[in-house]
Amino acid sequence: MSGPRRTVSACPDCGHDDPEDLGALPDASTFAGQALATPLPGGRLRRCRRCDLRWRDPPLEPAHYTALYDNSRVDVWKPGPLRRDQRLVLDHLGRLPAGATVLDFGCYTGAMLAALPQGLKRFGIELNQAAAAQAREHAGAHVVATLAELPTGQRFDCIVAMDVIEHVPSPRGLAAELMSRLAPGGRLVLTTGDGRNWLWRRLRSRWWYCAWPEHIAFISPLWLLAHAEGLGARCVELERFNYLDRPEQGRVKRWRQFLRWWWLPGLEARHRARRMQRLGSDAPEDGVPGLGLTADHLLVVLEPLPGSPTQPAASPR
């Protein structure tokens, strides 16, 4: 299901209309764990010369993304031991006082919400209705499909978006929407790939993180510098981390696969196609090599600037 596609000629976040072309992106045979009857064309990877955003050009229309995400699969991001990014975020949330409200934007089956300390009030946003039902059951959270389904005036002490901002066409637009839902003194916690990690800059459109068709826009520390003030926010924490818990394990094999992909991409593509054929149409797509080779992810914590227009006035004591 590809649907009509539109061309983005300017940066989705700042409107600059002279992007750098970083090369062709691979076509995709799966999306969010589902095998596709017709592969999705990869398009091109662009980079904004003004704010450093990278994005997939052209993306699908929003309605087609919604339809692709809202499928019956609830095991794409499998439950189990918490991932590195989830543990980093939980360490931050552990500092919240009892009674604080937490919104997990893109909560999937609620693994992170279920792990929150007792006494925190749990809310979630999840498009996949089967996954949302599991989150309600397992985490005891109030979960809805979109932010618009929550009361307009509802605010949160912390909003979390882990591995989410790369799934939307305008990271700035999502960040602005989430900032507007923070209570006075609240914080927005993001994790995502770092568009300026050294291997990504070298490989351009052949870096593993932008091969997934779900990933359509990519930020960086330079993007934060360009947009934080306009968002009425300041960055109070920025940490680079490796997505894998033990990146030293299997390092030689991962580098061998990566170098084969770098030097002989056609050979690696045929290897992946044979794997999919051997395992069947429901086999998980493992992407292109590169995961775990560098600290290529970011943990970002934003808080509103004093007097930010996104913030409601504090109630008088």
C-alpha atoms as one frame of an Amber mdcrd trajectory, in Angstrom:
protein
   0.000   0.000   0.000   1.919   2.994  -1.185  -0.731   5.588  -1.888  -0.186
   8.849  -3.716   3.092  10.556  -2.928   3.992  14.238  -2.906   7.336  15.921
  -3.404   8.795  18.059  -0.644  10.900  20.796  -2.205  11.657  22.751   0.949
  12.695  21.903   4.499   9.609  20.762   6.446  10.850  22.577   9.563  12.326
  25.915   8.448  11.152  26.240   4.840  14.620  26.668   3.356  14.281  25.696
  -0.308  17.816  24.702  -1.285  18.345  21.256   0.280  21.394  19.083  -0.192
  20.723  15.750  -1.908  22.306  12.970   0.166  21.417  10.160  -2.230  18.847
   7.448  -2.919  17.149   5.523  -0.101  16.455   1.780  -0.497  12.994   0.516
  -1.376  11.200  -1.272   1.478   9.313  -4.564   1.516   7.990  -4.168   5.075
   6.533  -1.364   7.185   6.085  -1.507  10.980   6.565  -5.261  10.892   4.063
  -5.925   8.102   5.074  -7.413   4.747   3.931  -5.157   1.898   2.256  -6.448
  -1.238   4.052  -3.737  -3.209   7.435  -2.366  -2.081   7.550   1.272  -1.022
   9.907   3.368  -3.152  12.712   4.732  -0.994  12.942   8.199  -2.537  15.843
  10.532  -1.696  17.429  11.715   1.520  17.647  15.524   1.738  19.488  17.755
   4.207  18.527  21.331   5.012  21.522  23.611   4.641  20.018  26.031   7.174
  18.756  23.928  10.122  20.438  20.546   9.396  17.193  18.543   9.259  17.387
  15.412   7.108  14.204  14.040   5.578  12.800  11.398   3.206  11.658  12.980
  -0.062   8.880  12.418  -0.933   7.005  11.024   2.070   3.630   9.338   1.952
   0.491  11.296   2.721  -0.312  11.333   6.496  -3.441   9.174   6.089  -1.418
   6.404   4.498   1.100   6.406   7.349  -1.792   6.136   9.824  -3.233   3.148
   7.970   0.165   1.405   7.856   0.824   1.897  11.568  -2.617   0.800  12.743
  -2.156  -2.888  12.017  -2.647  -5.981  14.151   1.026  -6.512  14.985   2.006
  -5.949  18.619   5.390  -7.687  18.509   7.383  -5.445  16.174   9.133  -3.772
  19.099   9.132  -6.862  21.287   8.577  -6.648  25.051  11.317  -7.908  27.325
  14.250  -6.281  29.092  14.015  -2.529  28.700  16.134  -1.035  25.952  19.022
   1.317  26.621  16.986   4.396  25.709  14.087   3.313  27.914  16.387   2.899
  30.897  17.957   6.317  30.305  14.500   7.890  30.199  13.333   6.016  33.308
  16.363   7.325  35.173  15.166  10.835  34.357  11.543  10.084  35.283  12.645
   8.637  38.611  13.359  12.192  39.751   9.695  13.198  39.440   7.668  13.633
  42.653   4.770  11.348  43.507   1.584  12.398  41.764   3.384  13.810  38.712
   1.766  13.180  35.328   3.707  11.448  32.526   2.640  11.205  28.896   4.409
   8.627  26.708   3.874   9.748  23.108   4.096   6.602  20.969   3.832   4.222
  23.923   3.218   1.066  21.824   2.323  -1.791  24.252   3.218   0.281  27.328
   6.514  -1.342  28.400   7.982   1.957  29.572   4.752   3.120  31.211   4.489
  -0.165  33.116   8.027   0.351  34.453   7.331   3.838  35.846   7.746   4.296
  39.607   4.590   3.869  41.642   2.733   7.099  42.300   3.166   8.614  38.825
   0.033   9.128  36.727   0.357   7.385  33.372  -0.934   8.496  29.982  -0.106
   7.318  26.462  -0.602   8.121  22.801  -0.604   5.165  20.379  -1.973   4.862
  16.821  -1.839   1.063  16.773  -5.087   0.164  18.517  -4.068  -3.417  19.309
  -0.898  -2.140  20.989  -2.841   0.615  22.778  -5.186  -1.986  24.272  -2.204
  -3.864  25.681  -0.795  -0.644  27.128  -4.063   0.074  28.931  -4.148  -3.448
  30.371  -0.492  -3.910  31.307   0.415  -0.377  32.409  -2.912   0.812  33.801
  -2.534   3.896  31.647  -5.061   6.154  29.956  -4.147   5.646  26.270  -5.703
   7.359  23.243  -4.808   7.430  19.544  -3.978  11.130  19.150  -3.094  14.097
  21.310  -6.285  15.833  20.169  -8.334  13.201  22.027  -7.036  14.469  25.379
  -8.784  17.487  26.952  -7.432  20.729  25.486  -6.363  22.083  28.857  -4.695
  18.920  30.125  -0.988  19.432  30.892   1.770  17.025  31.898   4.789  17.263
  34.150   6.836  15.196  31.713   6.217  14.175  28.120   8.336  11.417  26.629
   8.799  10.618  22.925  11.229   7.729  22.496  12.118   6.793  18.930   9.124
   8.783  17.691  10.244  12.133  16.306  11.880  10.447  13.303   8.435   9.050
  12.345   6.813  12.444  11.684   7.309  14.756   8.682   8.081  17.813  10.832
   9.987  17.190  14.077   9.652  20.887  14.893   5.886  20.703  14.521   5.631
  17.724  16.868   8.015  19.275  19.403   5.960  22.495  19.406   2.739  20.543
  19.942   4.235  18.576  22.823   5.807  21.658  24.429   2.361  23.278  24.469
   1.107  20.384  26.623   3.698  20.785  29.389   2.641  21.955  32.816   4.623
  24.845  34.364   8.087  23.487  35.132   7.493  20.457  32.903  10.027  18.824
  30.600  10.000  17.153  27.203  12.286  14.108  26.882  13.200  12.870  23.394
  15.333  10.020  22.099  16.146   9.574  18.418  18.989   8.981  15.992  21.740
  11.609  15.740  21.796  12.887  12.164  25.344  14.166  12.599  27.067  11.079
  13.964  30.315  10.595  12.076  29.394   7.423  10.194  26.052   8.823   9.057
  27.767  11.931   7.683  30.100   9.683   5.726  27.524   7.208   4.381  24.773
   9.758   3.764  21.655   7.923   2.479  23.216   4.501   3.080  23.225   4.782
   6.882  21.137   2.097   8.584  18.809   4.405  10.500  17.346   6.087   7.422
  16.770   2.778   5.594  13.617   2.016   7.611  10.586   3.335   5.675   8.951
   4.409   8.960  11.815   6.859   9.528  11.154  10.026   7.546  12.873  12.953
   9.363  16.086  13.168  11.372  17.334  15.805  13.809  20.798  16.606  15.159
  22.420  18.872  17.777  22.644  21.573  15.078  18.905  21.220  14.512  18.365
  21.842  18.229  20.450  25.015  18.063  18.426  26.202  15.084  14.960  25.545
  16.553  15.069  25.514  20.365  14.572  29.258  20.837  11.742  29.352  18.288
  10.084  26.539  20.209  10.270  28.618  23.377  12.570  25.990  24.845  16.075
  25.449  26.102  18.016  22.219  26.010  18.985  21.256  29.560  20.396  17.822
  28.745  21.959  16.330  25.615  23.544  12.889  25.699  24.843  10.687  22.893
  24.476   6.963  23.426  24.812   3.633  21.627  21.450   1.973  21.063  22.844
  -1.453  21.964  23.381  -2.442  25.583  26.627  -4.326  24.919  28.010  -2.982
  21.639  31.275  -4.859  22.161  29.512  -8.207  21.775  29.497  -9.305  18.142
  31.357  -6.145  17.114  33.591  -7.939  14.567  30.602  -9.562  12.843  28.690
  -6.264  12.731  31.673  -4.424  11.241  32.121  -7.194   8.646  28.466  -6.895
   7.623  28.717  -3.112   7.573  31.822  -3.051   5.376  30.197  -5.492   2.966
  27.194  -3.165   2.776  29.441  -0.131   2.287  31.624  -1.630  -0.445  29.216
  -4.118  -2.042  25.657  -2.923  -1.369  24.206  -5.131  -4.105  25.683  -8.261
  -2.506  24.315  -7.317   0.916  20.877  -6.570  -0.579  20.797 -10.021  -2.215
  21.830 -11.598   1.088  18.920  -9.892   2.873  16.482 -10.908   0.093  17.531
 -14.563   0.403  17.036 -14.371   4.176  13.507 -13.014   3.755  12.709 -15.713
   1.198  14.049 -18.459   3.481  12.193 -17.263   6.584   8.924 -16.388   4.851
   6.895 -13.229   4.306   6.384 -12.624   8.026  10.120 -12.568   8.789  11.186
  -9.328  10.451  13.086  -6.920   8.219  16.486  -6.409   9.849  17.420  -3.279
   7.958  20.884  -2.521   6.656  24.025  -3.056   8.772  25.304  -0.309  11.050
  23.361  -0.651  14.310  25.629  -0.605  17.359  28.801   0.620  15.646  28.751
   4.126  17.134  27.007   6.295  19.725  24.510   7.341  17.062  21.486   8.202
  19.234  20.545  11.291  21.233  18.773  11.799  24.548  17.409  15.357  24.601
  15.657  17.101  27.492  13.879  20.391  26.753  12.186  22.758  29.164  10.187
  25.908  28.381  11.918  29.256  28.527  10.521  31.625  31.174   7.566  33.481
  29.735   7.234  31.070  26.788   3.873  31.530  25.006   3.428  27.738  24.999
   3.170  27.726  28.765  -0.047  28.310  30.723   0.159  30.783  33.559   0.995
  29.151  36.871  -1.894  28.996  39.305  -1.590  31.437  42.227  -0.599  29.785
  45.469
